[in-house]
Amino acid sequence: MIRYLRVGRARGGDVTDGGTWRNWAGNVTVRPARWERPVSAEGIAQAVVAAGAEGRCIRAVGSGHSFTPIAAAPGVALDLSG
């Protein structure tokens, strides 16, 4: 399960565009400029191309178990859970 925060909601709330991501320990948070939720390999490729065209970094977020900010995506967060 990917843990996200919805602004003003408790930990583990629904994912929303512009929502804040937090790792499980709560020591890393980020509010990406945009969330992408592709459902195919083509959708992933389109998200990567779009982020590059905007000059933004893109990172895939997983379950949030990292102690480091490796998944903190200030540009585009790629949610592959769906």
GUFI-314716 format. One record per atom (N, C-alpha, C): residue number from 1; residue in three letters; atom name; x, y negated, z negated. Coordinates in pm, 1 decimal, always signed. Example, Ala and Ser with C-alpha at 12.3 -4.5 7.8 and 13.67 -1.06 7.14 Angstrom:
<drenros>
+-----+------+------+----------+----------+----------+
|  nr | rest | atom |     east |    north |       up |
+-----+------+------+----------+----------+----------+
|   1 |  ALA |    N |  +1319.0 |   +569.0 |   -780.0 |
|   1 |  ALA |   CA |  +1230.0 |   +450.0 |   -780.0 |
|   1 |  ALA |    C |  +1320.0 |   +330.0 |   -780.0 |
|   2 |  SER |    N |  +1285.0 |   +225.0 |   -708.0 |
|   2 |  SER |   CA |  +1367.0 |   +106.0 |   -714.0 |
|   2 |  SER |    C |  +1290.0 |     -3.0 |   -787.0 |
+-----+------+------+----------+----------+----------+
</drenros>
This chain:
<drenros>
+-----+------+------+----------+----------+----------+
|  nr | rest | atom |     east |    north |       up |
+-----+------+------+----------+----------+----------+
|   1 |  MET |    N |    +83.7 |   +117.6 |     +0.0 |
|   1 |  MET |   CA |     +0.0 |     +0.0 |     +0.0 |
|   1 |  MET |    C |    +87.9 |   -123.4 |     +0.0 |
|   2 |  ILE |    N |    +61.7 |   -215.7 |    +85.4 |
|   2 |  ILE |   CA |   +135.7 |   -340.6 |    +89.2 |
|   2 |  ILE |    C |    +69.8 |   -436.7 |     -7.3 |
|   3 |  ARG |    N |   +148.4 |   -499.5 |    -89.4 |
|   3 |  ARG |   CA |    +93.7 |   -593.5 |   -186.8 |
|   3 |  ARG |    C |   +105.4 |   -735.0 |   -133.3 |
|   4 |  TYR |    N |     -5.4 |   -803.0 |   -130.9 |
|   4 |  TYR |   CA |    -10.1 |   -941.5 |    -87.3 |
|   4 |  TYR |    C |    -87.3 |  -1021.5 |   -190.5 |
|   5 |  LEU |    N |    -75.4 |  -1148.0 |   -181.3 |
|   5 |  LEU |   CA |   -159.0 |  -1235.4 |   -261.9 |
|   5 |  LEU |    C |   -244.8 |  -1318.3 |   -169.9 |
|   6 |  ARG |    N |   -366.1 |  -1334.8 |   -204.9 |
|   6 |  ARG |   CA |   -448.9 |  -1434.0 |   -138.9 |
|   6 |  ARG |    C |   -441.4 |  -1555.2 |   -230.1 |
|   7 |  VAL |    N |   -427.7 |  -1669.3 |   -172.9 |
|   7 |  VAL |   CA |   -413.6 |  -1789.6 |   -255.1 |
|   7 |  VAL |    C |   -527.6 |  -1794.0 |   -355.2 |
|   8 |  GLY |    N |   -491.9 |  -1806.5 |   -481.8 |
|   8 |  GLY |   CA |   -591.4 |  -1814.9 |   -587.0 |
|   8 |  GLY |    C |   -650.1 |  -1680.8 |   -630.6 |
|   9 |  ARG |    N |   -594.4 |  -1569.6 |   -581.3 |
|   9 |  ARG |   CA |   -646.5 |  -1438.5 |   -619.3 |
|   9 |  ARG |    C |   -540.2 |  -1356.3 |   -688.6 |
|  10 |  ALA |    N |   -581.5 |  -1249.9 |   -747.4 |
|  10 |  ALA |   CA |   -490.0 |  -1164.8 |   -822.4 |
|  10 |  ALA |    C |   -400.0 |  -1084.5 |   -729.8 |
|  11 |  ARG |    N |   -290.6 |  -1036.6 |   -784.3 |
|  11 |  ARG |   CA |   -195.4 |   -952.9 |   -711.4 |
|  11 |  ARG |    C |   -266.7 |   -832.6 |   -650.7 |
|  12 |  GLY |    N |   -224.5 |   -800.4 |   -528.5 |
|  12 |  GLY |   CA |   -284.1 |   -686.7 |   -461.0 |
|  12 |  GLY |    C |   -412.3 |   -721.0 |   -385.7 |
|  13 |  GLY |    N |   -442.1 |   -851.1 |   -371.0 |
|  13 |  GLY |   CA |   -561.7 |   -893.0 |   -299.1 |
|  13 |  GLY |    C |   -549.2 |   -868.9 |   -150.0 |
|  14 |  ASP |    N |   -650.4 |   -905.0 |    -76.5 |
|  14 |  ASP |   CA |   -653.2 |   -885.8 |    +67.7 |
|  14 |  ASP |    C |   -548.3 |   -970.8 |   +137.3 |
|  15 |  VAL |    N |   -509.1 |   -925.6 |   +255.9 |
|  15 |  VAL |   CA |   -416.6 |  -1001.1 |   +339.6 |
|  15 |  VAL |    C |   -497.1 |  -1103.8 |   +417.4 |
|  16 |  THR |    N |   -452.6 |  -1227.4 |   +416.3 |
|  16 |  THR |   CA |   -520.0 |  -1330.5 |   +494.9 |
|  16 |  THR |    C |   -415.6 |  -1409.8 |   +570.7 |
|  17 |  ASP |    N |   -452.9 |  -1464.8 |   +685.6 |
|  17 |  ASP |   CA |   -359.9 |  -1548.6 |   +761.3 |
|  17 |  ASP |    C |   -314.0 |  -1662.3 |   +671.8 |
|  18 |  GLY |    N |   -185.8 |  -1683.9 |   +667.8 |
|  18 |  GLY |   CA |   -130.5 |  -1788.9 |   +583.8 |
|  18 |  GLY |    C |   -119.9 |  -1749.5 |   +438.5 |
|  19 |  GLY |    N |   -155.1 |  -1623.2 |   +403.6 |
|  19 |  GLY |   CA |   -148.2 |  -1577.5 |   +265.3 |
|  19 |  GLY |    C |     -5.2 |  -1560.8 |   +219.1 |
|  20 |  THR |    N |    +12.6 |  -1549.9 |    +91.7 |
|  20 |  THR |   CA |   +144.2 |  -1536.2 |    +31.5 |
|  20 |  THR |    C |   +176.4 |  -1389.6 |     +7.4 |
|  21 |  TRP |    N |   +298.5 |  -1349.9 |    +44.1 |
|  21 |  TRP |   CA |   +345.9 |  -1213.4 |    +20.3 |
|  21 |  TRP |    C |   +432.9 |  -1213.7 |   -103.9 |
|  22 |  ARG |    N |   +419.9 |  -1109.9 |   -185.2 |
|  22 |  ARG |   CA |   +501.8 |  -1096.7 |   -305.9 |
|  22 |  ARG |    C |   +547.7 |   -952.6 |   -316.0 |
|  23 |  ASN |    N |   +674.5 |   -932.4 |   -353.3 |
|  23 |  ASN |   CA |   +720.4 |   -794.6 |   -373.2 |
|  23 |  ASN |    C |   +661.0 |   -741.2 |   -503.3 |
|  24 |  TRP |    N |   +676.4 |   -612.8 |   -526.3 |
|  24 |  TRP |   CA |   +611.4 |   -548.5 |   -640.5 |
|  24 |  TRP |    C |   +656.7 |   -605.6 |   -773.7 |
|  25 |  ALA |    N |   +782.5 |   -651.3 |   -782.8 |
|  25 |  ALA |   CA |   +834.7 |   -705.4 |   -908.1 |
|  25 |  ALA |    C |   +791.7 |   -850.0 |   -930.8 |
|  26 |  GLY |    N |   +747.5 |   -915.7 |   -824.3 |
|  26 |  GLY |   CA |   +704.1 |  -1054.3 |   -836.4 |
|  26 |  GLY |    C |   +816.8 |  -1155.5 |   -832.2 |
|  27 |  ASN |    N |   +940.7 |  -1108.3 |   -808.0 |
|  27 |  ASN |   CA |  +1053.0 |  -1202.3 |   -807.2 |
|  27 |  ASN |    C |  +1082.4 |  -1258.1 |   -668.0 |
|  28 |  VAL |    N |  +1013.4 |  -1209.1 |   -563.9 |
|  28 |  VAL |   CA |  +1030.0 |  -1261.2 |   -428.6 |
|  28 |  VAL |    C |   +891.4 |  -1291.7 |   -373.3 |
|  29 |  THR |    N |   +868.6 |  -1416.2 |   -335.6 |
|  29 |  THR |   CA |   +743.2 |  -1455.6 |   -273.3 |
|  29 |  THR |    C |   +773.1 |  -1541.1 |   -151.6 |
|  30 |  VAL |    N |   +682.4 |  -1538.3 |    -56.6 |
|  30 |  VAL |   CA |   +696.9 |  -1620.5 |    +62.9 |
|  30 |  VAL |    C |   +558.6 |  -1641.3 |   +123.0 |
|  31 |  ARG |    N |   +539.6 |  -1756.4 |   +181.3 |
|  31 |  ARG |   CA |   +415.9 |  -1785.1 |   +254.1 |
|  31 |  ARG |    C |   +453.5 |  -1800.2 |   +400.9 |
|  32 |  PRO |    N |   +439.7 |  -1694.1 |   +479.5 |
|  32 |  PRO |   CA |   +478.8 |  -1700.1 |   +620.4 |
|  32 |  PRO |    C |   +398.8 |  -1804.9 |   +697.2 |
|  33 |  ALA |    N |   +460.8 |  -1857.2 |   +802.2 |
|  33 |  ALA |   CA |   +390.3 |  -1951.0 |   +888.1 |
|  33 |  ALA |    C |   +273.2 |  -1881.0 |   +956.3 |
|  34 |  ARG |    N |   +290.4 |  -1750.7 |   +983.6 |
|  34 |  ARG |   CA |   +185.6 |  -1675.1 |  +1051.4 |
|  34 |  ARG |    C |   +200.7 |  -1526.2 |  +1022.9 |
|  35 |  TRP |    N |    +88.8 |  -1455.6 |  +1015.9 |
|  35 |  TRP |   CA |    +85.9 |  -1310.5 |  +1005.3 |
|  35 |  TRP |    C |    +51.0 |  -1252.6 |  +1140.7 |
|  36 |  GLU |    N |   +115.9 |  -1145.1 |  +1177.8 |
|  36 |  GLU |   CA |    +79.6 |  -1068.9 |  +1297.2 |
|  36 |  GLU |    C |    +46.6 |   -927.4 |  +1252.3 |
|  37 |  ARG |    N |    -62.5 |   -871.7 |  +1303.2 |
|  37 |  ARG |   CA |   -105.2 |   -736.0 |  +1268.4 |
|  37 |  ARG |    C |   -129.8 |   -654.4 |  +1394.7 |
|  38 |  PRO |    N |    -25.6 |   -624.5 |  +1469.0 |
|  38 |  PRO |   CA |    -44.1 |   -550.0 |  +1594.1 |
|  38 |  PRO |    C |    -87.6 |   -406.2 |  +1567.2 |
|  39 |  VAL |    N |   -160.8 |   -351.5 |  +1663.5 |
|  39 |  VAL |   CA |   -208.3 |   -213.8 |  +1649.3 |
|  39 |  VAL |    C |   -148.2 |   -121.8 |  +1755.1 |
|  40 |  SER |    N |    -53.3 |   -174.6 |  +1833.2 |
|  40 |  SER |   CA |    +10.6 |    -93.8 |  +1937.6 |
|  40 |  SER |    C |   +154.1 |   -141.4 |  +1956.3 |
|  41 |  ALA |    N |   +232.7 |    -60.4 |  +2026.8 |
|  41 |  ALA |   CA |   +370.5 |    -99.5 |  +2057.9 |
|  41 |  ALA |    C |   +371.2 |   -225.5 |  +2143.9 |
|  42 |  GLU |    N |   +274.9 |   -236.7 |  +2233.6 |
|  42 |  GLU |   CA |   +264.4 |   -357.3 |  +2317.4 |
|  42 |  GLU |    C |   +236.4 |   -480.4 |  +2231.3 |
|  43 |  GLY |    N |   +152.0 |   -465.1 |  +2131.0 |
|  43 |  GLY |   CA |   +122.2 |   -575.1 |  +2039.4 |
|  43 |  GLY |    C |   +244.3 |   -618.2 |  +1960.0 |
|  44 |  ILE |    N |   +326.3 |   -521.4 |  +1920.2 |
|  44 |  ILE |   CA |   +451.0 |   -553.4 |  +1848.8 |
|  44 |  ILE |    C |   +542.0 |   -633.1 |  +1940.6 |
|  45 |  ALA |    N |   +557.2 |   -586.9 |  +2064.1 |
|  45 |  ALA |   CA |   +643.0 |   -656.6 |  +2160.4 |
|  45 |  ALA |    C |   +593.7 |   -798.9 |  +2183.5 |
|  46 |  GLN |    N |   +463.9 |   -817.9 |  +2196.7 |
|  46 |  GLN |   CA |   +408.1 |   -951.9 |  +2217.3 |
|  46 |  GLN |    C |   +434.5 |  -1042.1 |  +2097.3 |
|  47 |  ALA |    N |   +423.6 |   -986.7 |  +1977.3 |
|  47 |  ALA |   CA |   +449.3 |  -1064.9 |  +1856.5 |
|  47 |  ALA |    C |   +594.9 |  -1109.0 |  +1850.0 |
|  48 |  VAL |    N |   +685.9 |  -1019.5 |  +1886.5 |
|  48 |  VAL |   CA |   +829.1 |  -1052.1 |  +1885.6 |
|  48 |  VAL |    C |   +859.7 |  -1160.4 |  +1988.3 |
|  49 |  VAL |    N |   +805.1 |  -1146.3 |  +2108.4 |
|  49 |  VAL |   CA |   +827.6 |  -1246.8 |  +2214.0 |
|  49 |  VAL |    C |   +771.4 |  -1382.4 |  +2171.5 |
|  50 |  ALA |    N |   +650.4 |  -1383.4 |  +2116.0 |
|  50 |  ALA |   CA |   +588.5 |  -1508.9 |  +2073.0 |
|  50 |  ALA |    C |   +669.9 |  -1577.0 |  +1963.0 |
|  51 |  ALA |    N |   +716.9 |  -1499.2 |  +1866.2 |
|  51 |  ALA |   CA |   +798.3 |  -1556.9 |  +1758.2 |
|  51 |  ALA |    C |   +926.8 |  -1616.2 |  +1814.5 |
|  52 |  GLY |    N |   +991.6 |  -1545.1 |  +1906.7 |
|  52 |  GLY |   CA |  +1113.9 |  -1595.6 |  +1968.8 |
|  52 |  GLY |    C |  +1089.7 |  -1723.7 |  +2046.1 |
|  53 |  ALA |    N |   +977.8 |  -1730.4 |  +2117.7 |
|  53 |  ALA |   CA |   +945.1 |  -1850.2 |  +2195.1 |
|  53 |  ALA |    C |   +923.1 |  -1971.2 |  +2104.5 |
|  54 |  GLU |    N |   +878.2 |  -1945.1 |  +1982.0 |
|  54 |  GLU |   CA |   +855.8 |  -2052.4 |  +1883.9 |
|  54 |  GLU |    C |   +981.4 |  -2083.9 |  +1803.0 |
|  55 |  GLY |    N |  +1086.5 |  -2004.7 |  +1823.3 |
|  55 |  GLY |   CA |  +1208.8 |  -2023.9 |  +1745.0 |
|  55 |  GLY |    C |  +1194.8 |  -1976.4 |  +1601.7 |
|  56 |  ARG |    N |  +1103.1 |  -1884.6 |  +1577.5 |
|  56 |  ARG |   CA |  +1080.9 |  -1833.5 |  +1441.5 |
|  56 |  ARG |    C |  +1139.1 |  -1693.8 |  +1426.8 |
|  57 |  CYS |    N |  +1183.8 |  -1663.5 |  +1306.3 |
|  57 |  CYS |   CA |  +1225.9 |  -1526.1 |  +1277.8 |
|  57 |  CYS |    C |  +1100.4 |  -1442.8 |  +1256.0 |
|  58 |  ILE |    N |  +1112.4 |  -1312.9 |  +1275.4 |
|  58 |  ILE |   CA |  +1001.2 |  -1221.3 |  +1252.1 |
|  58 |  ILE |    C |  +1054.7 |  -1104.8 |  +1170.4 |
|  59 |  ARG |    N |   +978.0 |  -1066.3 |  +1070.7 |
|  59 |  ARG |   CA |  +1019.7 |   -954.0 |   +986.0 |
|  59 |  ARG |    C |   +901.2 |   -864.0 |   +959.5 |
|  60 |  ALA |    N |   +927.8 |   -735.3 |   +963.9 |
|  60 |  ALA |   CA |   +825.3 |   -637.5 |   +928.5 |
|  60 |  ALA |    C |   +821.2 |   -624.6 |   +777.3 |
|  61 |  VAL |    N |   +703.4 |   -630.4 |   +721.6 |
|  61 |  VAL |   CA |   +689.0 |   -612.8 |   +577.4 |
|  61 |  VAL |    C |   +638.8 |   -472.6 |   +549.7 |
|  62 |  GLY |    N |   +692.9 |   -414.2 |   +446.0 |
|  62 |  GLY |   CA |   +654.5 |   -278.5 |   +408.7 |
|  62 |  GLY |    C |   +574.8 |   -279.9 |   +280.9 |
|  63 |  SER |    N |   +609.2 |   -189.2 |   +193.0 |
|  63 |  SER |   CA |   +532.9 |   -174.3 |    +69.6 |
|  63 |  SER |    C |   +570.7 |   -274.1 |    -38.3 |
|  64 |  GLY |    N |   +671.9 |   -356.1 |    -13.9 |
|  64 |  GLY |   CA |   +709.3 |   -457.6 |   -111.8 |
|  64 |  GLY |    C |   +795.3 |   -406.2 |   -224.5 |
|  65 |  HIS |    N |   +863.9 |   -292.5 |   -206.1 |
|  65 |  HIS |   CA |   +944.7 |   -235.4 |   -313.1 |
|  65 |  HIS |    C |  +1088.8 |   -284.5 |   -316.3 |
|  66 |  SER |    N |  +1125.4 |   -375.6 |   -229.5 |
|  66 |  SER |   CA |  +1262.4 |   -427.1 |   -228.5 |
|  66 |  SER |    C |  +1283.2 |   -527.8 |   -341.2 |
|  67 |  PHE |    N |  +1399.8 |   -519.9 |   -405.1 |
|  67 |  PHE |   CA |  +1435.3 |   -619.2 |   -506.4 |
|  67 |  PHE |    C |  +1494.1 |   -744.1 |   -442.5 |
|  68 |  THR |    N |  +1525.8 |   -737.4 |   -314.3 |
|  68 |  THR |   CA |  +1589.4 |   -848.8 |   -244.0 |
|  68 |  THR |    C |  +1487.5 |   -915.9 |   -152.1 |
|  69 |  PRO |    N |  +1520.3 |  -1034.7 |   -103.2 |
|  69 |  PRO |   CA |  +1427.4 |  -1104.7 |    -14.2 |
|  69 |  PRO |    C |  +1433.8 |  -1057.6 |   +131.6 |
|  70 |  ILE |    N |  +1476.1 |   -933.8 |   +157.0 |
|  70 |  ILE |   CA |  +1490.5 |   -883.5 |   +293.1 |
|  70 |  ILE |    C |  +1359.6 |   -890.6 |   +371.0 |
|  71 |  ALA |    N |  +1246.6 |   -870.6 |   +307.2 |
|  71 |  ALA |   CA |  +1118.4 |   -874.0 |   +378.0 |
|  71 |  ALA |    C |  +1050.2 |  -1010.1 |   +372.6 |
|  72 |  ALA |    N |  +1111.0 |  -1104.0 |   +302.8 |
|  72 |  ALA |   CA |  +1051.7 |  -1237.5 |   +293.9 |
|  72 |  ALA |    C |  +1062.5 |  -1305.1 |   +430.2 |
|  73 |  ALA |    N |   +949.8 |  -1327.0 |   +492.7 |
|  73 |  ALA |   CA |   +946.2 |  -1379.6 |   +629.3 |
|  73 |  ALA |    C |   +886.0 |  -1519.1 |   +629.7 |
|  74 |  PRO |    N |   +968.9 |  -1622.5 |   +625.5 |
|  74 |  PRO |   CA |   +912.6 |  -1756.5 |   +629.5 |
|  74 |  PRO |    C |   +854.8 |  -1791.5 |   +766.2 |
|  75 |  GLY |    N |   +898.5 |  -1719.9 |   +870.0 |
|  75 |  GLY |   CA |   +848.2 |  -1744.3 |  +1005.1 |
|  75 |  GLY |    C |   +722.9 |  -1663.7 |  +1031.0 |
|  76 |  VAL |    N |   +739.9 |  -1543.0 |  +1084.2 |
|  76 |  VAL |   CA |   +627.6 |  -1456.1 |  +1118.7 |
|  76 |  VAL |    C |   +643.0 |  -1324.9 |  +1042.4 |
|  77 |  ALA |    N |   +538.9 |  -1287.1 |   +970.1 |
|  77 |  ALA |   CA |   +536.8 |  -1160.8 |   +899.0 |
|  77 |  ALA |    C |   +463.6 |  -1059.8 |   +984.4 |
|  78 |  LEU |    N |   +525.0 |   -945.7 |  +1007.5 |
|  78 |  LEU |   CA |   +469.4 |   -840.2 |  +1090.9 |
|  78 |  LEU |    C |   +414.8 |   -730.4 |  +1000.6 |
|  79 |  ASP |    N |   +283.9 |   -721.1 |   +992.2 |
|  79 |  ASP |   CA |   +217.8 |   -621.9 |   +908.0 |
|  79 |  ASP |    C |   +183.4 |   -500.9 |   +994.3 |
|  80 |  LEU |    N |   +251.1 |   -388.8 |   +970.9 |
|  80 |  LEU |   CA |   +231.1 |   -268.1 |  +1050.0 |
|  80 |  LEU |    C |   +144.8 |   -164.3 |   +978.6 |
|  81 |  SER |    N |    +71.8 |   -205.4 |   +877.2 |
|  81 |  SER |   CA |     -5.0 |   -111.0 |   +797.0 |
|  81 |  SER |    C |   -134.5 |    -65.7 |   +864.1 |
|  82 |  GLY |    N |   -178.2 |   -137.4 |   +965.2 |
|  82 |  GLY |   CA |   -309.5 |   -111.1 |  +1019.9 |
|  82 |  GLY |    C |   -317.7 |    -23.3 |  +1134.2 |
+-----+------+------+----------+----------+----------+
</drenros>
